[in-house]
């Protein structure tokens, strides 16, 4: 399985990095995160029209191109810059959920609008328990005439306060399924949550007999929904790698220029060790994320060594690596790293917030142990 990038993929990375550096400096990130929208709508349209980023990992017949690898490259660069935007929710969550649904009607209805940037969407799975397991979903979907009605509460919905399309996981008679709901429909109430990370908006969504359309397989869609969640986990892991790399770069650069006792602090052994440990963790996280992206791109089966295993591994390791790098970045900066004026704290807040999206690292380690045939009790001995 190749883990190297093609010339076109490297050009995509280089182009996007230049674009983000030009359009999204630190001052702009702070301005957008405090705005009502939470992002720059004009930049959102430029990302779609000038770079075609919204079509990544979507079928070509609906205006898309590329796949999970290209999507991972983009998310890595956006995570590196902490760019506030509904990209993760719209493309990585809603877009991929529709793309792998096997539902031609749903794909034709919504994917072209996602690809051209005119539609935003998100995936609503977790509820008040905080669990991201499909089996724990309590929201209910009831068939009414030719459609469905969905009732329940969804929590921690990424960009749920502003998304046009809500893809809601709810339980029907035959089992869990995915249901598309217009955010402006009757019975939909959305509340923006106060969050640790100001660069990413989360919302609570209350549904009271909201009209919905079924998306994806009929009956028990648990297997399909797990695949959707695995793809989301891989996308988030790529974003976490970008954030971790930014923390490493910032820490190393500061260690070169900050002088104490007549020497750059990077010449002190303690600081050298911190930077070296950060590098090891970031590179290992990158390998885990790139492997998972490659598996997702190949459409690997759901058995041992397939997408579930690589996604669980990437989720657990990349989350820990990002948090470690963000903490060490602040330590190396010293007192200034704790101030509101410095961006180091923004990366730590993104790292800690992302740790809990789609399940904690401990949850993914437990799932990984089960997938490879190790009992949790055995895995935790010693």
HUCORFEN-V866824 format. One record per pair of residues at least 6 apart in sequence whose ideal C-beta (glycine too) atoms are under 7 Angstrom apart, sorted by sequence separation. I is the first residue (numbers start at 1). J is the second residue. D is the distance in whole Angstrom. If there is no record, write none. Layout:
BEGIN
I_J_D + I_J_D
END
This chain:
BEGIN
32_38_7 + 47_53_5 + 48_54_4 + 58_64_3 + 101_107_7 + 113_119_4 + 126_132_5 + 142_148_7 + 160_166_7 + 258_264_7 + 265_271_5 + 266_272_7 + 300_306_4 + 302_308_6 + 336_342_5 + 355_361_6 + 32_39_5 + 47_54_7 + 57_64_7 + 114_121_6 + 125_132_6 + 129_136_6 + 141_148_5 + 142_149_5 + 169_176_6 + 170_177_7 + 181_188_6 + 183_190_7 + 195_202_5 + 217_224_5 + 257_264_7 + 258_265_5 + 300_307_5 + 330_337_4 + 337_344_4 + 338_345_7 + 369_376_6 + 32_40_5 + 55_63_5 + 56_64_7 + 98_106_6 + 99_107_7 + 216_224_5 + 256_264_6 + 329_337_7 + 330_338_6 + 55_64_4 + 56_65_7 + 57_66_6 + 78_87_6 + 98_107_6 + 110_119_6 + 141_150_5 + 169_178_6 + 170_179_5 + 192_201_6 + 193_202_5 + 255_264_7 + 333_342_7 + 55_65_6 + 56_66_5 + 57_67_5 + 127_137_7 + 193_203_6 + 255_265_5 + 256_266_5 + 366_376_5 + 369_379_4 + 57_68_6 + 127_138_6 + 139_150_6 + 140_151_5 + 167_178_6 + 168_179_5 + 192_203_5 + 193_204_6 + 255_266_3 + 295_306_7 + 296_307_6 + 333_344_6 + 98_110_6 + 99_111_7 + 127_139_7 + 139_151_7 + 140_152_6 + 191_203_6 + 295_307_5 + 57_70_7 + 75_88_7 + 98_111_6 + 139_152_3 + 167_180_6 + 168_181_6 + 190_203_5 + 191_204_5 + 56_70_5 + 57_71_4 + 138_152_6 + 154_168_6 + 330_344_5 + 56_71_5 + 139_154_7 + 165_180_6 + 166_181_4 + 190_205_5 + 295_310_4 + 329_344_5 + 330_345_7 + 95_111_7 + 255_271_5 + 75_92_7 + 166_183_6 + 188_205_7 + 189_206_4 + 56_74_6 + 150_168_6 + 152_170_6 + 165_183_7 + 292_310_4 + 329_347_7 + 330_348_6 + 95_114_5 + 164_183_6 + 188_207_6 + 291_310_6 + 292_311_5 + 23_43_6 + 71_91_7 + 94_114_7 + 150_170_5 + 163_183_6 + 187_207_6 + 255_275_6 + 53_74_6 + 71_92_6 + 187_208_4 + 326_347_5 + 327_348_6 + 187_209_5 + 188_210_5 + 292_314_4 + 326_348_4 + 91_114_7 + 187_210_4 + 252_275_6 + 90_114_6 + 186_210_7 + 251_275_6 + 127_152_7 + 128_153_6 + 185_210_5 + 288_313_5 + 289_314_5 + 326_351_4 + 97_123_6 + 127_153_6 + 185_211_5 + 288_314_4 + 94_121_3 + 127_154_6 + 128_155_6 + 251_278_7 + 94_122_6 + 126_154_7 + 127_155_6 + 323_351_4 + 93_122_6 + 94_123_6 + 126_155_5 + 139_168_7 + 141_170_4 + 150_179_5 + 161_190_5 + 181_210_5 + 288_317_5 + 289_318_5 + 322_351_4 + 323_352_6 + 90_120_5 + 93_123_4 + 124_154_4 + 126_156_5 + 140_170_6 + 141_171_7 + 160_190_6 + 248_278_5 + 288_318_6 + 90_121_5 + 139_170_4 + 140_171_6 + 141_172_5 + 148_179_6 + 150_181_6 + 161_192_4 + 181_212_5 + 248_279_6 + 19_51_6 + 89_121_7 + 90_122_7 + 137_169_5 + 139_171_7 + 180_212_6 + 285_317_5 + 322_354_7 + 323_355_6 + 89_122_4 + 124_157_5 + 137_170_7 + 138_171_7 + 179_212_4 + 180_213_5 + 284_317_7 + 285_318_4 + 57_91_7 + 86_120_5 + 137_171_5 + 179_213_7 + 248_282_5 + 16_51_7 + 56_91_6 + 122_157_6 + 134_169_7 + 179_214_6 + 180_215_5 + 319_354_6 + 122_158_6 + 124_160_6 + 141_177_6 + 179_215_7 + 285_321_4 + 319_355_5 + 54_91_6 + 58_95_6 + 122_159_5 + 177_214_6 + 178_215_5 + 245_282_6 + 284_321_7 + 57_95_6 + 122_160_5 + 141_179_5 + 178_216_5 + 244_282_5 + 57_96_6 + 120_159_7 + 137_176_5 + 166_205_7 + 168_207_7 + 177_216_7 + 282_321_6 + 59_99_6 + 161_201_6 + 281_321_4 + 44_85_6 + 58_99_5 + 122_163_4 + 244_285_6 + 320_361_5 + 57_99_6 + 120_162_7 + 121_163_5 + 124_166_6 + 134_176_5 + 158_200_7 + 159_201_5 + 160_202_7 + 161_203_4 + 319_361_5 + 120_163_5 + 121_164_6 + 124_167_7 + 160_203_3 + 178_221_6 + 281_324_5 + 282_325_6 + 315_358_7 + 120_164_5 + 121_165_4 + 122_166_6 + 123_167_5 + 124_168_5 + 125_169_5 + 158_202_6 + 168_212_7 + 175_219_6 + 176_220_7 + 177_221_5 + 241_285_5 + 281_325_7 + 315_359_7 + 39_84_5 + 62_107_6 + 119_164_5 + 122_167_7 + 124_169_7 + 157_202_6 + 160_205_5 + 174_219_4 + 175_220_3 + 176_221_6 + 241_286_5 + 316_361_4 + 38_84_6 + 39_85_5 + 62_108_7 + 119_165_6 + 121_167_6 + 156_202_5 + 157_203_5 + 174_220_5 + 175_221_7 + 176_222_6 + 39_86_6 + 64_111_7 + 175_222_6 + 178_225_6 + 278_325_5 + 59_107_7 + 63_111_7 + 157_205_5 + 167_215_7 + 241_289_5 + 316_364_4 + 62_111_4 + 63_112_5 + 155_204_5 + 176_225_6 + 315_364_4 + 316_365_5 + 62_112_5 + 278_328_5 + 33_84_5 + 64_115_5 + 153_204_7 + 154_205_4 + 237_288_7 + 238_289_5 + 32_84_5 + 59_111_7 + 63_115_3 + 237_289_4 + 312_364_5 + 316_368_7 + 29_82_6 + 58_111_5 + 62_115_6 + 63_116_6 + 153_206_5 + 29_83_7 + 274_328_5 + 29_84_6 + 110_165_6 + 152_207_6 + 237_292_6 + 238_293_6 + 312_367_5 + 313_368_6 + 58_114_7 + 151_207_5 + 169_225_6 + 312_368_4 + 20_77_6 + 24_81_5 + 58_115_6 + 150_207_5 + 151_208_6 + 274_331_7 + 12_70_6 + 16_74_6 + 151_209_6 + 234_292_4 + 274_332_6 + 24_83_5 + 234_293_6 + 309_368_7 + 312_371_6 + 9_69_7 + 13_73_5 + 17_77_6 + 54_114_6 + 55_115_4 + 149_209_4 + 150_210_5 + 9_70_6 + 12_73_6 + 16_77_5 + 20_81_5 + 54_115_5 + 149_210_7 + 271_332_6 + 149_211_6 + 150_212_5 + 234_296_5 + 309_371_5 + 20_83_6 + 54_117_5 + 149_212_7 + 308_371_6 + 309_372_7 + 9_73_6 + 13_77_6 + 147_211_6 + 148_212_4 + 93_158_7 + 147_212_7 + 148_213_7 + 231_296_6 + 147_213_6 + 148_214_6 + 304_371_7 + 48_116_6 + 49_117_7 + 139_207_7 + 304_372_6 + 48_117_3 + 89_158_4 + 88_158_6 + 89_159_4 + 97_167_5 + 94_165_6 + 141_212_7 + 45_117_5 + 44_117_6 + 86_159_4 + 94_167_5 + 89_163_6 + 106_180_7 + 86_162_7 + 86_163_7 + 230_307_5 + 234_311_5 + 237_314_4 + 241_318_6 + 244_321_5 + 248_325_6 + 251_328_6 + 255_332_6 + 230_308_6 + 233_311_5 + 237_315_6 + 240_318_4 + 244_322_4 + 247_325_4 + 251_329_4 + 254_332_6 + 240_319_6 + 243_322_5 + 247_326_5 + 250_329_6 + 254_333_6 + 227_307_7 + 234_314_6 + 97_178_7 + 124_205_6 + 230_311_4 + 233_314_7 + 237_318_4 + 244_325_4 + 251_332_4 + 233_315_5 + 240_322_4 + 247_329_4 + 134_222_5 + 134_225_5 + 134_226_6 + 250_344_7 + 132_229_7 + 247_347_5 + 246_347_6 + 243_347_6 + 243_350_6 + 243_351_6 + 106_215_5 + 123_232_7 + 103_215_5 + 103_216_5 + 101_215_5 + 102_216_7 + 240_354_6 + 84_199_5 + 101_216_4 + 102_217_7 + 82_199_5 + 98_215_7 + 236_354_6 + 236_357_6 + 236_358_6 + 233_358_5 + 232_358_6 + 100_227_6 + 100_228_7 + 229_358_6 + 97_228_5 + 96_228_7 + 96_231_5 + 93_232_5 + 92_232_6 + 92_235_4 + 88_235_7 + 199_346_6 + 200_350_7 + 88_239_7 + 199_350_6 + 197_349_5 + 196_349_5 + 197_350_5 + 200_353_6 + 196_352_6 + 197_353_4 + 196_353_5 + 195_353_7 + 75_235_5 + 79_239_3 + 78_239_7 + 79_240_6 + 82_243_7 + 72_234_7 + 76_238_5 + 80_242_4 + 38_201_5 + 68_231_7 + 72_235_7 + 75_238_4 + 76_239_7 + 79_242_3 + 80_243_7 + 71_235_6 + 75_239_4 + 78_242_7 + 79_243_4 + 33_198_4 + 76_241_5 + 77_242_6 + 80_245_6 + 33_199_5 + 68_234_6 + 72_238_4 + 76_242_4 + 80_246_5 + 75_242_7 + 29_199_7 + 72_289_7 + 72_293_4 + 69_293_5 + 68_293_5 + 69_294_7 + 132_358_5 + 132_359_5 + 68_296_4 + 69_297_5 + 68_297_5 + 67_297_5 + 82_346_6 + 82_347_7 + 82_350_6 + 3_290_5 + 3_291_6 + 3_294_6 + 2_294_7 + 1_294_5 + 26_343_6
END
